[in-house]
Amino acid sequence: MNNEIIIQEMWFANKNAISKRFYLGIVNQRKLTEAWFTTPEWLTFNQARNNWLKIKAGSKWIVVKYEDKVEVEERKGDKIEKKTVPYVRFHTVFNIEQTEPVKV
């Protein structure tokens, strides 16, 4: 199989189970794909807890990187300048197979 086709298939393979948004970036997709789960849906610890799920004991998380930019206004004397500031966040995610319903 051609490497280009493999990369295209990996690009939109893994997504968040709650928001249904795909994890962007080839590094994120590669890390999540190489975890070898059959379900390509992931969620954070807080998303699991808020949806009455708990993470199974001994489960390992995977760190994903989220990059974006935000526009901020900076006041310099009488003038207001708009600046675009990049930021990075890291999230730990678990596969949906690593969860189980909370017993009430």
Buried (B, 14 or more C-beta within 10 A) or exposed (E): EEEEEEEEEBBEBBBBBBEEEBBBBEEBBBBBBEBEBEEBBBBBBEBBBEEEBBBEEEEEBBEBBEEEEEEEEEEEEEEEEEEEEEEEEEBEBBBBBBBEEEEE
